[in-house]
Amino acid sequence: MLEMIDSGDDVIAVCVTDKISGAELDAIMDRLDGAMARHDQVHVFVETRSIDGIEVSGLGSYAMRALPLLGKLDRFGRVAVVADQGWIRAATKIESALLPRISYRVFEPEGRDEAFAWVAGT
């Protein structure tokens, strides 16, 4: 399930629980595309809770939309991931190492408010 979190126009903030669907991935990409059209730099806040899967049928479409973002990595500012599962925090740290020009921080659930404030720049 996906919940869009109220945030500044240059911040994409979402909370994902349980399983994420292709339609939800599309909604995230729509919001990201809109923010990138309006801002030179976009920040991302992702909170995950009890993730148990991604709908496979939506991955192809998502990958086709996400691949062009590799050429726009310099447009990403701060990225915070708040996760209650260790495997997601570990995967995020690996992703951070693979994308060194993006400023990543990983938080456990008790650091949620700190994470959101850091991404929002407050």
N, C-alpha and C positions, 0 to 999 in steps of 0.2 A: 504494500500500500504506500502511496506517495502523498505527502502533505507539503504544499508550498508554504514556506514561512515568510511572513511579512519582513521585508528588508529594504535597504536602499536600492535605487534603480540600477546601481552598478554591482550589486551583490545578488548572486543566485543562491538562495537558501532553501534547502529541502530536508525533509525527514523521511526516511524510508524504513518501513517495517515489514517483516515477514518476507513476502515475495514481491518482486517488481515486474511489472508487465511491459510489453512493448509499447502500449499506449502511454504508460507513465514515462518511459524513456523518451518518447517523442515529445511529451509535455516539457521535460527538462531541456531538451534540445531546442524547442521553440523559444523557451524563456532565455536560454543562452544566446541564441541567434539574435533575439531582440535587444538584449543588453549589449552585445558586441556591435550592433548597428548604431547604438547611441553613445557608446563610451569607448575610449582608447584602451582602457584596462578594466577587466572584470575580475571580481573576487568570488570565491565559492565557499559555501558552508554546507557540509553534508553531515547529517546525523543519521546513524543507522541503529536499528534496534532489532535484535533477533532475526537477522537475515537468514533465510533458509533456501533461497534460490532466485534465479532470474528466469523469466519466461523465455525459453529458447527461440520461439517463433519471432520474437521482436529483435533479436540480436543482429540479424543481417541488415535490417533497415537502420538500426542504431549505428552499426559500424560504418555504413556508407556515409552517414551524416557526421560521424565523429572523426573519421580519417582526415578530412581537410583541416581540422583543428590543429593537427601536427605542424602545419605551416604558420600557425598563429599563436604559438606557445608564448611568445613575448607579450601577448595581450592579456595573459593571466597574471594576476597579482598574488594575493594571499589566498591559500586554500587550506581550510581547516576541516578535518574529519574527526567526528566524535563517534566512537563505536564501542558498543558493549561487548563485542567479540574480539578476542585476541587475533584471530586470523585476518580480520579486516584491518586492524591496526598494523599488522605485519605487512600485509599486501600494500597498504598505503605507503609505508616506509620504503618498500621496494620501488613502487611507482615514483616516489619522490626522488630516489637515487637515479632513476632512469630519465627524469625530467628536471635536471638541476637548475634550470633557469626560473623555475616556479618556486615560490616560497611556501612550502608545505609545513603544517604542524598537525600532529596527531594527538587526540585527547581521549581520555576515558570519560564516561558519562558525568562524573562529578565536576569535570572541567568545562561543561557545556557553555556556561555563561561567559567564561574567559575566552573560549574559542570564538563565540559569536562576536564578542567585543573586538577581538583581534582582527577578524575578517572585516568587520564593519569599519575598522580604523578609529574606534572610539576609546 
